[in-house]
Amino acid sequence: MAGSIEKRGKESWRLVYSMGFHQDGTRNRRFKTVKCKTKSEAKKELAKFIAEIEAGEYIAPQKMTFSQFVEEWKDKYAIKQLGATTYETYLTFLNNRILPKFGHMQIEKINTLQILDFLNKLQEDGARGDGKPGGLSSATVEKHHRIFRNIFNRAVEWKVIKESPAENVKKPKVQSRKGRVFSEEQVRMLMNHLSGEDMKWKMIVTLAITTGMRRGEIAGLEWDHVDLDKGKIHVQQTLVHTKEEGYVFKEPKTRNSIRTITLSQGVVDQLKRYKSMKIRQKLRAGDSWEGSDRFLLFSSDLGKQMDPKSITRWWKKRINKYGLPDITFHELRHTSATLLINQGVHMKTISARLGHSKIGITMDLYGHALESADEIAASHFDTLLENKEIK
């Protein structure tokens, strides 16, 4: 038994491992193509290739099942390249629906029609699996499509299959739901209700409405990120919690999400009072403080980070108690944008506050609010052009 390497391209090498002969007299060999800049790197890859085969860990691409490839995909791509929450969502969809259907199949034998049929059935009545009528939402179906494309694209890149069966499956059209938001009057009512709540929760909701920050960004705020003298918040990180990684502070998902947001004077005054309370809280905790070197705005009484999902749970309970329209905590971000639009704030400014990568994203999300604001703006000309009788 012997191994060899063959130059295939500028930085491409084919690894060959001979395992003798088959019973019919033909050579029994294993092949693998790798990308390496030098011959010495290729030799190292050959050594690893031989070790995998001799340990029984190597699976010939043509015999690899979809489940086996997904394990490779998780280890070599998903864990490193996907965000923590995205990775957890992908695993949930894979384990609940995709793998039970495709896991046992050889990856090279999965075809486009099978994927199309699978995605169509997700929209049929009963596909939810919770006893409720109807199929999965268009957004959820689109995420399944995205997972297929991601996995099969990696399979093509790694020379496991020649072409992706998901390549010609059109992205399902997502039926966008008009975001629900609070009116100015409802925001005033909300703030009135919050005056009787713990100051921590009042500040969380206040920041969501006045800055448009995301839940994870709010949960990840440290006092070092808040300049109360200049009235600025510097969004530098987000806090996420997953089963795989636990609590993790990460940079926001896009470059534009790292941003500076100006605060109103009223919010600055509230934050100053809140910070005094948190300092007293930390001093009382003494050696029992669990915040380590992080001094978070929103934490337990002992400084430990809070689960971002607890914000959603708290909000759901309170919104029902207050008797206000049942909007999600994330829709407070939409409320923030819509209020600014109605005040005539330039869309570029709103986009920057929200941390969108492109102004077009903001335009798409809040086009309906822009249309309403435009109608109000047009009505102002009636007063201007009104023909009054000169006396």
Secondary structure, DSSP 8 states (H G I E B T S, - for coil): -EEEEEE-SSSEEEEEEEEEE-TTS-EEEEEEEEE-SSHHHHHHHHHHHHHHHHTT----GGG-BHHHHHHHHIIIIIHHHS-HHHHHHHHHHIIIIIHHHHTTSBGGG--HHHHHHHHHHTTSTTTTSSS-SS---HHHHHHHHHHHHHHHHHHHHTTSSSS-TTTTS--------------HHHHHHHHHHHTTS-HHHHHHHHHHHHH---HHHHHT-BGGGEETTTTEEEE--EEEEETTTEEEEE--SSGGGSEEEE--HHHHHHHHHHHHHHHHHHHHHGGG---TT--BSSB-TT--B--HHHHHHHHHHHHHHHT-----STHHHHHHHHHHHHTT--HHHHHHHHT-SSHHHHHHHTHHHHHHHHHHHHHHHHHHH------
